[in-house]
Amino acid sequence: MTRLNKIIPLLLLVLGLPFVHADTLAPFTSDGCSAFPDGTIEQNKLWLSCCEIHDYDYWKGGTYQQRIDSDKALKRCVTKVGEPEVALLMLLGVRVGGTPFLPTSFRWGYGWPYPRFYGALTELERQQVELLGR
């Protein structure tokens, strides 16, 4: 093996280090409906369970399509408890406010260190979700 053949892999490793990081998932937490009420004045936790399920999806993150599916499921859940207008308002809020591109505590993939954008979870990441999830 020539000296150059020994140096090139080492150089590639050193140059690649800034882009390599071990993502560690934080244990699941939910803040309910974030900056939105958890229910009505009469039933103050009416759609809270819908938000907690939605938070679980957002905590673990995943693909863009998974986010769309989660947001639609939130809308269906809140509609099912009898609040279709609230459900539409919530859908608009999560579509705007839940972007993974901002370092908020309620962004898509908030369980992972920021920045964490869209992408399928690896097998190791899915194992962390199983271990640290609900």
N, C-alpha and C positions, 0 to 999 in steps of 0.2 A: 504494500500500500504506500503510495507516495505521500509526501508531506501535505500536499494540497488536498488529497482525498481525506486526510485526517482533519484538516482545518475547516473545510467546507461544512461538514455536519455540525461541528461545534459553533461555527459562525451562524448557521441557520437557527440553531437552538437558542443562542443568545439573542438574536434579532427577533425571534418569535416570542420570547418570554413576556413582553408587555401585553401580548394578546391572549395569553394563557392564564386562566384563573379558575380556581375550584369554586364552583357555585355551591353554596350551602343553603339549604332551605330553612327558614325560620319556622318554628312551630305555628300551626294554624291559629289565627286570631280573627275575630269578627267584630266590627264596630257597629253592627246592625245595618241600618240604611245610610251610613256615613252622615252626610250633611242634610239628610232628608228625614222627615218624621218616620217612625216605625209603625205608625197607624193613625187612626183618627182620634179626635178628642174623646169620644165615647169608648172606643176600643183602641187603646194606645199601643197595642202590639199586633194589630190586625194582619199586617203583611211582613212582620219581622222575620218569620221563618223563611219567607221568599228571599229576603235580603241575605240571610245567613247562608242559604244554599248558593246564592250568587257570589257571596264573598268567598266561599270555598273554591269556586271556579276561578275567581280573580286571583286568589292567593297562589294557586298552583300555576296559573298561566297556561300557555300553549300557543296554538296557532291562531291566526286571525279568524278563521272560520269557527273555531271553538269559542272565541269571544262573542261573535255574532250569535251563535247558538245559545250561549249563556244569557246574553242580553234579551233574546226573544223568550227564553224560558222564564226570566224574571217578569217580563210583561204578561205572559200567560198566567203565571202564578198570582200576580196581583189582580189581574182581571177575574180570575177564578174566585177570589174572596169578595168579589162584588164591586171592585173599584176600577173600571176600565179607563176612566179619565186619568186617574192617578197613575195607572200602569203606563199610559202613553207618555205622561210627563216624566216618569222615572226612566223610561226607555231613552228619551231624548237626553236626560241628564247623564246616564251612564255611557251613552255613545260619545258624548263630548268630554266628560270628565274622567273617564276610565282609561284614557290612552296610556300606553306603556312608555310614551316618550317624555312624560313629566315625572319628576321624582316625588309623587304624592304617596300617601300611605294607603290609597285606595285604587292605585293603578293596576292594570292587567299585569299579573305576575308579581304582586307586591310581596310575596313571601321570599322572593329571591333578591339578592343584592342588586341595586340599581347600577348601571342600566341593564335591563332584561327586556328584550323586545319579543316579537312574535317568533314562534318556532316550536316544532314538536318536541316533547320531552324525550330525553334519552331513557334507556332502561334504568340507569342509575338514578336519574332524577325521578322517575316513576316510583322507584323503591323508596326514595326519601318522602315522596307524597304519601305513600302508604304508611310509612312509619310515623310521620309527624301530623298527619291529617286528623280529621274528626275522630 
